[in-house]
Amino acid sequence: MTTSQIRELIATQPRVSLACLPTPLQETERLSSVLGGPRIFIKRDDLTGLAFGGNKTRNLEFRMVQPVRAEANVLIMALEITSNSARQTVAAGNKLGMRTVLVLKGERPEVLQGNLLINHLLGAEVHYARDTEEQRQIIEAVADSVRRAGERPMVLTSEPIFDIGSALAYLESTVELIEQLQAVGAAPDYLYMTSGGKGQAGLVLAKRLLEAPFLVHGITVSHEYDVEPRTAQIANDTLAHLGIDLEIDPSEVVSFSDFVGPGYGHVTSAGLAAVELMARTEGVVLDPIYTGKSFAALLDHIERGIIPRDATVVFVHTGGTPAVFTHAEAILAHLSRDRENDRTPVTADA
Ligand SMILES: Cc1ncc(COP(=O)(O)O)c(C=O)c1O
């Protein structure tokens, strides 16, 4: 298939318009020169447009079709307390005239920062739950009371379109970046992306449908999922959804899980250093929980020669930037350790 044929295929899918697309693809000349190669581009999916942007805004274009068609006016969702997905969904709901009730797993912190602050700013009704069971109970109770009040709730959980919409979204993002690279006479050798399996399925599909030689390296930031089989399953569900008779084997999915550190949501020194390097060389903000860890993996792979110095790499920036405010203390501690060790971080004239 060609990129135009993939675009035509995606155009058959119902969607609503929410994101600023295409997102920019930017070459990181300063970063590459500091590293001594390779050629690195950033796909700026942190600039998708809704409330600090991020990868989920792309899949919401497919995911929000159902609530729009059902004329829902209240979205109800159960998610993690620091969820980037929650923030972008509340923003999407606002744009579509729906209010959102979030049932977040965890304790309400004393200070509301990062995604939590923005959820409140966007006007979400936020409940906190101890565990998944309590989340389920609160969701049922909220849905009941919303119905009794004569409103039309829709519970968004892990409906199949969440997975398939993410794969379609990242199939499209890959087509975009390939076309953007073509415009400057380049082609990717490696794609790097933070992955829990959903978006990566789109990158893997793009590789297969285009019969392209680039390698897709997904970096996991939690041990929650077995990412290879999950990615293959989502890719296959998406192929079935599109009526394409192909199959992706889990062995085709490449995933690295050695940058998680102590666990999901915990900062690592490699991740913080990666966030700092990107900020100091390119003026681009990553976050220490998702994109900082995957960028740390990319740096490590360059250093260890997994990526040759003459390669062309695209780093997909999936967003998550409000987490820098949540982790302000860790970031400041990291920066002051740099100063104490007289380890001058990369500066403008490095
Ligand atoms: C910033 C960021 N990057 C990457 C991911 C992983 O994306 P996916 O769920 O499509 O695998 C997430 C998921 O929450 C995220 O918030």
The ligand as an SDF file (V2000), in Angstrom:
LIG
                    3D

 16 16  0  0  0  0  0  0  0  0999 V2000
    2.3520   10.6040   27.4020 C   0  0  0  0  0  0  0  0  0  0  0  0
    1.9700    9.2090   27.0440 C   0  0  0  0  0  0  0  0  0  0  0  0
    2.7330    8.5390   26.1720 N   0  0  0  0  0  0  0  0  0  0  0  0
    2.4540    7.2750   25.8110 C   0  0  0  0  0  0  0  0  0  0  0  0
    1.3730    6.5830   26.3510 C   0  0  0  0  0  0  0  0  0  0  0  0
    1.0980    5.1810   25.9100 C   0  0  0  0  0  0  0  0  0  0  0  0
    0.2230    5.1980   24.8330 O   0  0  0  0  0  0  0  0  0  0  0  0
   -0.6530    3.9430   24.4270 P   0  0  0  0  0  0  0  0  0  0  0  0
   -1.6850    3.7720   25.4970 O   0  0  0  0  0  0  0  0  0  0  0  0
   -1.2380    4.3270   23.1060 O   0  0  0  0  0  0  0  0  0  0  0  0
    0.2240    2.7650   24.3190 O   0  0  0  0  0  0  0  0  0  0  0  0
    0.5440    7.2280   27.2650 C   0  0  0  0  0  0  0  0  0  0  0  0
   -0.5880    6.5040   27.8510 C   0  0  0  0  0  0  0  0  0  0  0  0
   -1.2220    6.8200   28.7540 O   0  0  0  0  0  0  0  0  0  0  0  0
    0.8490    8.5830   27.6340 C   0  0  0  0  0  0  0  0  0  0  0  0
    0.0780    9.2500   28.5140 O   0  0  0  0  0  0  0  0  0  0  0  0
  1  2  1  0
  2  3  1  0
  2 15  2  0
  3  4  2  0
  4  5  1  0
  5  6  1  0
  5 12  2  0
  6  7  1  0
  7  8  1  0
  8  9  2  0
  8 10  1  0
  8 11  1  0
 12 13  1  0
 12 15  1  0
 13 14  2  0
 15 16  1  0
M  END
$$$$
